[in-house]
Amino acid sequence: MTPATVLVVDDSATKRYLLVSWLTRAGFTVVEAETGGAALSLLRETEVDLVVLDVKLPDLSGFEVCERIKTDSAFGVLPVIHVSAHAVDVVDRTQGLNRGADAYLVEPIEPDELIATAQAVLRYYRARQRAESLAARMIKLAETTLAINSASTLTGLLQAAADGANQIFGGPAVVVAETADGDGLAAVAGPDAAVRPWTVEHHQTASGSTVRTERPEAWSLVEWPERESVAVASAKLPGDRSPVYVAVPASTQTPGFPVLRQLSQAVAAAVEAQRSYDEEHRIAVTLQRSLLQSRLPDVPGLEVAVRYEPAGAQTEVGGDFYELTMLDGRLLVAIGDVAGHSLHAATVMAELRHAVRAYAVEGHPPGAVLELVNRFMRAVLPMESATVCLLTLEPDTGRVRLASAGHLPPLLHVEGAGASFLAPHGPLLGINAPRPDDLEFVLPPGGTLVLYTDGLIERRDSDIDVGFAALAQCAGQVDRSLDAFCQRLLVQLAGAGEQADDIAVVALRRT
């Protein structure tokens, strides 16, 4: 038997001496009390595993003391064995058992009978405690698994795992994993909760989960309890990925480490999914940027700046694009958005961008270019739709000729007059409808023209007019650096959170 502490409660010194002697010789640690009140007080001060309780006490009956023990959450669930030399009939034994006792022994009591009964009761209660503890830990494990699978970033996932391990095992916890780039990260739980860079020495680990015991010095990220060793679960999915490690105090573990192993496997699966997501997103963004213009033209008399930010919540590529090209002394500027987020949307975007450039090279004005591109889309891509804003700008005179295919209105800022939206009209590409004449105006010296896609101003929880108003307010003052101006628009309008759509911004200023 695992060592246990027994409280013997009896007002008879002789009888108490016998009970204490028998239990002590059997390997139990024994504490004593003469009355029911003293026993209840002692239970609040001493950690006891079993109570051996006389039925006849001077202050309270043993039945009442047992009932208080069983109904007081401060004591936990303590097993109680009644012993009696007087209340020995069936009615007494029935009352004792009905009021919470786990066993009822009548004198004369044989030492072996007492020891065997105590061991049997303790075996049952300890099995019950293990089952209840395991059930509680499994509930917390399920909650932790939900939290780590709900995390949108690897750092958030690791912190959720460390916090969950702390809740499950009730002590310090460390969770270590590598990013998709092979950089080690460690999350710790507790007052100093944080995710920080960490390099751990990898052990040879087969697919699955294993647990080993290590010295706390190897896991010095947290302060471990004194004279405590560390149980380290390493979990690895099939493939060449590095393992995920979960480290907790070894004293918190049950034989076989069932919960710790399951937690490490859940973390490994979630980390693998997150790393795959991060890799796919990085590949998608790289592909997206490769389809966009890499170098802007240097145009005397004009300052140009662009920004492109992919959607943070999408692993797939999108359909936003921009184009700035010098053609016959005029700057061709285009910005557009193909419907959807997918590789197909990106390929449609690439075809659309090349078509715009091809027809513009032939010398067509913006409206005619859009008309030809629309015919191209209806013939080659009949199921697709897109919005485009296209203009030509003469750097010397500032003369602008602009056409729109269902795109958001450009914003014009003029020193002294503030910011206002232009009002070009035209059906989006993919629809067979008449196209209005181009909008013509002059961009004055110092004037700034801003073209953008809907990710900059549209939000699911507000009307688009709110976005237009916010953009006009932000653009009420244009920074001396056009790059800084575009960056400020992104920060103030898109915010620091994860954006739901791609954003493209093109700004032109006549100097």
C-alpha positions in Angstrom: 0.0 0.0 0.0 1.0 3.6 -0.6 1.8 5.2 2.8 -1.3 6.7 4.4 -2.2 8.8 7.4 -5.0 7.5 9.7 -6.9 9.5 12.2 -8.0 7.4 15.2 -10.9 9.0 17.2 -11.8 7.3 20.5 -12.3 8.6 24.0 -11.0 5.3 25.5 -7.2 5.6 26.0 -6.8 1.8 26.1 -8.8 1.1 23.1 -7.1 4.0 21.2 -3.7 2.6 22.2 -4.5 -0.7 20.7 -5.8 0.7 17.4 -2.8 3.0 17.1 -0.4 0.1 17.7 -2.0 -2.2 15.2 -2.1 0.5 12.5 1.4 1.7 13.2 2.8 -1.8 12.9 1.1 -2.2 9.6 3.0 0.8 8.2 0.4 3.6 8.7 1.1 7.0 10.1 -1.4 7.6 12.9 -2.7 10.8 14.6 -5.2 10.7 17.5 -8.2 12.6 18.8 -10.4 11.9 21.9 -13.5 13.7 20.9 -15.5 14.5 17.8 -14.9 18.2 18.0 -11.1 17.6 18.3 -11.2 15.3 15.4 -13.0 17.8 13.1 -10.5 20.5 14.2 -7.5 18.2 13.5 -8.9 17.4 10.0 -8.6 21.1 9.1 -5.0 21.2 10.1 -3.7 17.8 9.1 -3.8 15.9 5.8 -5.5 12.6 6.6 -6.3 9.7 4.3 -8.6 7.6 6.5 -10.6 8.1 9.7 -11.2 5.2 12.2 -14.1 6.6 14.3 -15.7 5.3 17.5 -19.4 5.5 17.5 -19.8 6.5 21.2 -18.0 9.8 21.9 -18.5 12.2 24.8 -19.4 15.3 22.8 -20.8 14.2 19.4 -21.9 10.8 18.2 -19.7 9.0 15.7 -22.6 9.1 13.3 -22.8 12.9 13.5 -19.0 13.3 13.1 -19.0 11.0 10.0 -21.9 12.9 8.5 -20.1 16.2 8.9 -17.0 14.8 7.3 -18.9 13.5 4.3 -20.8 16.7 3.7 -18.0 19.3 4.3 -16.1 20.1 1.1 -13.1 21.3 3.2 -12.3 17.7 4.1 -12.6 16.4 0.6 -13.9 12.8 0.3 -12.5 11.0 3.3 -13.2 7.3 4.0 -14.5 6.5 7.5 -14.5 3.2 9.4 -16.8 3.0 12.4 -15.7 0.9 15.4 -17.9 0.2 18.4 -18.1 -2.0 21.4 -21.7 -0.9 22.3 -23.6 0.0 19.1 -23.3 -3.5 17.7 -26.8 -4.5 16.5 -28.1 -4.4 13.0 -29.9 -1.1 13.5 -26.7 0.7 14.6 -24.7 -0.7 11.8 -27.3 0.2 9.2 -27.5 3.8 10.6 -23.8 4.1 10.5 -23.5 3.0 6.9 -26.5 5.0 5.8 -25.0 8.2 7.3 -21.8 7.8 5.3 -19.5 5.2 6.9 -17.5 3.0 4.5 -17.2 0.1 6.9 -18.5 -0.9 10.4 -16.5 -3.1 12.7 -17.8 -4.3 16.1 -15.7 -5.4 19.0 -13.9 -7.6 19.6 -11.9 -6.5 16.6 -9.1 -8.7 15.3 -5.9 -6.7 14.2 -5.8 -8.4 10.8 -9.5 -7.5 10.2 -8.9 -3.9 11.0 -5.8 -3.7 8.7 -7.5 -5.5 5.9 -10.5 -3.3 6.1 -8.4 -0.1 6.1 -6.4 -1.3 3.1 -9.6 -2.3 1.2 -11.3 1.1 1.9 -8.1 3.0 0.9 -7.7 1.0 -2.3 -11.3 1.9 -3.3 -11.0 5.6 -2.4 -7.6 6.0 -4.1 -8.9 4.3 -7.3 -11.9 6.6 -7.1 -9.7 9.7 -6.6 -7.5 8.6 -9.6 -10.6 8.2 -11.8 -12.0 11.6 -10.7 -8.6 13.3 -11.2 -8.3 11.7 -14.7 -11.8 12.8 -15.6 -11.1 16.3 -14.5 -7.9 16.4 -16.4 -9.5 15.0 -19.6 -12.1 17.8 -19.4 -9.3 20.4 -19.2 -7.4 18.6 -22.0 -10.5 18.9 -24.2 -10.7 22.6 -23.4 -7.0 23.1 -24.1 -7.2 21.2 -27.4 -10.1 23.5 -28.5 -8.0 26.6 -27.5 -4.9 25.5 -29.4 -6.9 24.6 -32.5 -8.6 28.0 -32.3 -5.4 30.0 -32.3 -4.6 31.8 -35.5 -0.8 32.1 -35.0 1.9 29.7 -33.8 2.8 31.9 -30.9 -0.9 32.1 -29.8 -1.1 28.3 -30.2 2.0 27.6 -28.0 0.8 30.0 -25.3 -2.6 28.4 -25.2 -0.9 25.0 -24.9 1.3 26.2 -22.0 -1.6 27.8 -20.2 -3.6 24.6 -20.7 -0.8 22.4 -19.3 -0.7 24.7 -16.3 -4.4 24.3 -15.7 -4.3 20.5 -16.2 -1.4 19.7 -14.0 -1.5 22.7 -11.6 2.2 23.7 -11.9 4.7 25.4 -14.2 4.7 24.3 -17.8 6.9 24.9 -20.9 5.9 24.1 -24.5 8.5 24.2 -27.2 8.1 23.9 -31.0 9.8 25.1 -34.2 8.4 27.5 -36.7 8.2 26.6 -40.4 11.6 28.3 -40.8 13.2 26.1 -38.1 13.4 28.7 -35.4 12.7 27.4 -31.9 9.9 29.0 -29.8 9.1 28.3 -26.1 5.9 29.3 -24.3 5.8 29.4 -20.5 2.7 29.5 -18.3 2.3 31.4 -15.0 3.0 35.0 -13.9 5.8 35.4 -16.5 3.7 33.9 -19.4 5.4 34.7 -22.7 6.6 33.2 -25.9 10.3 33.6 -26.6 13.1 32.2 -28.8 14.5 29.0 -27.4 16.9 26.3 -28.6 16.3 22.8 -27.3 18.6 19.8 -27.8 16.6 17.3 -29.9 16.5 13.7 -28.9 16.0 10.9 -31.4 12.2 10.6 -31.4 10.1 8.2 -33.4 6.7 9.1 -34.7 4.2 9.2 -31.8 4.7 10.4 -28.2 7.3 9.5 -25.6 7.9 10.8 -22.1 11.3 11.0 -20.3 12.4 12.6 -17.0 15.0 15.3 -17.0 16.7 17.6 -14.5 15.1 21.1 -14.1 18.3 22.8 -15.2 17.7 21.7 -18.8 14.4 23.6 -18.7 15.4 26.8 -16.9 12.8 29.0 -18.6 10.6 28.6 -15.4 11.3 28.2 -11.7 10.5 24.6 -10.8 9.5 23.4 -7.3 12.4 22.5 -5.1 13.8 19.0 -5.5 11.5 18.5 -8.5 12.3 16.7 -11.7 10.7 17.5 -15.0 8.5 15.1 -17.1 9.1 16.0 -20.8 6.7 14.6 -23.4 8.0 14.7 -27.0 5.5 14.2 -29.8 6.3 13.9 -33.5 4.1 13.4 -36.5 5.3 11.3 -39.5 7.8 13.1 -41.6 11.0 15.1 -41.0 9.5 17.7 -38.7 11.2 18.3 -35.4 9.3 17.1 -32.3 7.1 19.3 -30.0 7.9 19.2 -26.3 5.7 19.7 -23.3 7.5 19.9 -19.9 5.7 19.8 -16.5 6.6 18.8 -13.0 7.1 15.0 -12.8 5.3 14.7 -9.4 2.0 15.7 -11.1 2.0 12.6 -13.4 0.2 9.3 -13.1 1.6 6.0 -14.3 1.8 5.8 -18.1 1.5 9.6 -18.5 -1.8 9.3 -20.3 -2.9 13.0 -20.2 0.6 14.4 -20.8 1.1 12.2 -23.8 -2.3 13.1 -25.3 -1.6 16.8 -24.7 1.7 16.6 -26.5 0.1 14.8 -29.4 -2.7 17.4 -29.7 -0.1 20.2 -29.6 2.0 18.4 -32.3 -1.0 18.0 -34.6 -2.0 21.7 -34.1 1.6 22.9 -34.6 1.9 20.9 -37.8 -1.3 22.3 -39.2 -0.2 25.9 -38.3 3.2 25.4 -39.8 1.7 24.1 -43.0 -0.7 27.0 -43.0 2.2 29.5 -42.6 4.2 27.8 -45.4 1.2 27.9 -47.7 0.5 31.5 -46.9 4.1 32.4 -47.5 4.1 30.6 -50.8 0.8 32.2 -51.8 2.1 35.7 -50.9 5.3 35.1 -52.9 3.3 34.0 -55.9 1.0 36.9 -55.6 3.9 39.4 -55.4 5.6 37.7 -58.4 2.5 38.5 -60.5 2.7 42.2 -59.5 4.9 44.9 -60.8 8.3 44.8 -59.1 9.8 48.1 -60.2 8.1 51.5 -60.6 8.9 53.8 -63.4 11.0 57.0 -62.6 8.9 59.8 -64.0 10.3 63.4 -63.9 7.7 65.8 -62.4 5.9 63.0 -60.6 6.2 61.2 -57.3 4.7 57.7 -57.1 4.2 55.2 -54.3 2.4 51.9 -54.0 1.5 49.5 -51.3 0.2 45.9 -51.5 -0.8 43.9 -48.4 -2.2 40.4 -48.8 -5.2 39.3 -46.6 -4.0 37.9 -43.3 -6.8 35.4 -43.1 -6.3 33.8 -46.5 -3.8 31.1 -47.5 -4.9 31.5 -51.1 -3.8 34.2 -53.4 -6.1 37.1 -54.4 -7.0 39.1 -57.4 -5.9 42.7 -56.5 -3.3 44.3 -58.9 -1.8 47.6 -60.0 0.2 48.7 -63.0 2.3 51.8 -63.7 4.0 52.1 -67.1 5.3 54.9 -69.3 3.8 54.8 -72.8 4.6 57.5 -75.4 5.4 60.1 -72.7 2.3 59.4 -70.6 2.1 57.5 -67.4 -0.4 54.6 -67.6 -1.8 53.8 -64.2 -4.2 50.9 -63.5 -5.6 49.3 -60.3 -8.1 46.5 -60.2 -9.7 43.7 -58.3 -10.7 40.3 -59.6 -13.5 38.6 -57.6 -12.5 35.8 -55.3 -9.5 34.4 -53.4 -7.9 31.5 -55.2 -5.1 30.5 -57.5 -7.7 30.9 -60.3 -8.4 34.5 -59.2 -4.7 35.2 -59.4 -4.4 33.8 -62.9 -7.4 35.8 -64.1 -5.7 38.9 -62.5 -2.5 38.2 -64.4 -4.4 37.8 -67.7 -6.4 40.9 -67.1 -3.2 42.9 -66.3 -1.5 41.8 -69.4 -4.6 42.5 -71.5 -4.7 46.1 -70.1 -1.1 46.7 -71.0 -1.4 45.1 -74.4 -4.4 47.2 -75.5 -2.8 50.4 -73.9 0.4 49.8 -75.9 -1.7 50.0 -79.1 -2.5 53.6 -78.2 -6.1 53.3 -77.2 -7.5 55.8 -74.6 -8.5 54.4 -71.1 -12.2 53.9 -72.0 -11.4 52.1 -75.2 -8.9 49.9 -73.4 -11.5 48.9 -70.9 -14.0 48.2 -73.7 -11.5 45.9 -75.4 -10.6 44.2 -72.1 -14.3 43.6 -71.4 -14.7 41.9 -74.8 -11.7 39.8 -74.1 -13.1 38.7 -70.7 -16.5 38.0 -72.1 -15.0 35.8 -74.8 -12.2 34.1 -72.9 -13.3 34.3 -69.3 -17.1 34.5 -69.5 -17.7 33.5 -65.9 -15.4 36.1 -64.4 -15.9 39.7 -63.2 -13.5 42.4 -62.1 -13.3 46.1 -61.3 -10.6 48.3 -62.8 -9.7 52.0 -62.7 -7.5 53.1 -65.6 -5.9 56.5 -66.3 -3.2 58.2 -68.4 -1.3 61.2 -67.0 0.8 63.7 -68.9 3.6 64.6 -66.5 4.3 68.0 -68.1 0.8 69.3 -68.1 -0.9 67.2 -65.4 -3.7 66.3 -67.9 -5.5 63.2 -66.8 -7.8 61.0 -68.7 -9.6 58.4 -66.5 -12.1 55.6 -67.0 -13.6 53.2 -64.5 -15.1 49.8 -64.7 -17.1 49.6 -61.5 -14.1 50.4 -59.3 -14.1 52.5 -56.2 -13.8 56.3 -56.9 -10.2 57.7 -56.8 -9.5 60.4 -54.2 -8.0 63.7 -55.2 -6.2 66.0 -52.7 -5.4 69.5 -53.7 -3.5 71.9 -51.4 -5.9 74.4 -50.0 -9.0 72.5 -51.2 -8.6 69.3 -49.2 -9.6 65.8 -50.3 -12.5 64.9 -52.5 -13.7 61.8 -54.4 -13.9 61.8 -58.2 -17.0 60.4 -59.8 -16.1 58.3 -62.8 -18.8 55.8 -63.9 -18.8 52.6 -65.8 -20.0 48.9 -65.6 -17.6 46.4 -64.2 -15.8 44.1 -66.5 -17.7 41.0 -67.5 -21.0 42.8 -68.2 -22.2 43.8 -71.6 -23.3 47.4 -71.0 -22.7 50.8 -72.6 -19.5 52.6 -71.3 -19.6 56.4 -70.6 -17.0 58.9 -71.9 -13.7 59.2 -70.1 -13.4 61.7 -67.2 -10.8 64.4 -68.0 -9.2 66.9 -65.6 -5.9 68.4 -64.7 -3.8 67.4 -61.7 -2.4 70.6 -60.4 1.1 71.0 -59.1 1.2 69.6 -55.5 -2.0 67.7 -56.1 -2.2 64.0 -55.1 -4.3 61.3 -56.6 -5.0 58.1 -54.7 -6.3 54.8 -56.2 -7.1 51.8 -53.9 -9.0 48.6 -53.7 -11.9 47.8 -51.4 -9.8 46.1 -48.7 -8.6 49.6 -47.6 -12.1 50.9 -46.6 -14.6 48.0 -46.6 -15.5 46.3 -43.3 -18.1 43.6 -42.7 -19.5 45.4 -39.6 -20.0 48.9 -41.1 -21.4 50.7 -44.1 -19.0 51.5 -46.9 -19.8 55.2 -46.5 -18.1 55.0 -43.1 -14.9 53.8 -44.9 -15.1 56.6 -47.5 -15.4 59.2 -44.7 -12.4 57.7 -42.9 -10.3 57.7 -46.0 -11.2 61.3 -46.8 -10.3 62.3 -43.2 -6.9 60.4 -43.3 -6.1 62.0 -46.7 -7.0 65.5 -45.6 -3.3 66.0 -45.0 -0.7 64.4 -47.3 2.7 63.7 -45.8 5.8 65.1 -47.4 6.9 61.5 -48.2 4.4 59.8 -50.4 5.6 56.4 -49.1 4.9 57.5 -45.5 1.5 58.8 -46.6 0.6 55.4 -48.1 1.8 53.6 -45.0 -0.2 55.9 -42.8 -3.4 55.1 -44.8 -2.7 51.3 -44.3 -2.1 51.7 -40.5 -5.0 54.1 -39.8 -7.6 52.5 -42.0 -6.7 48.8 -42.1 -5.6 48.8 -38.4 -3.3 46.4 -36.6 -5.6 43.4 -36.7 -5.7 40.6 -39.2 -7.2 42.0 -42.4 -9.9 40.0 -44.3 -9.1 41.2 -47.8 -6.1 42.2 -50.0 -5.2 45.9 -50.1 -3.6 47.7 -53.0 -2.9 51.5 -52.9 -1.4 53.7 -55.6 -0.6 57.3 -54.9 0.6 59.9 -57.5 1.7 63.5 -56.7 2.6 66.1 -59.3 5.7 67.9 -58.1 
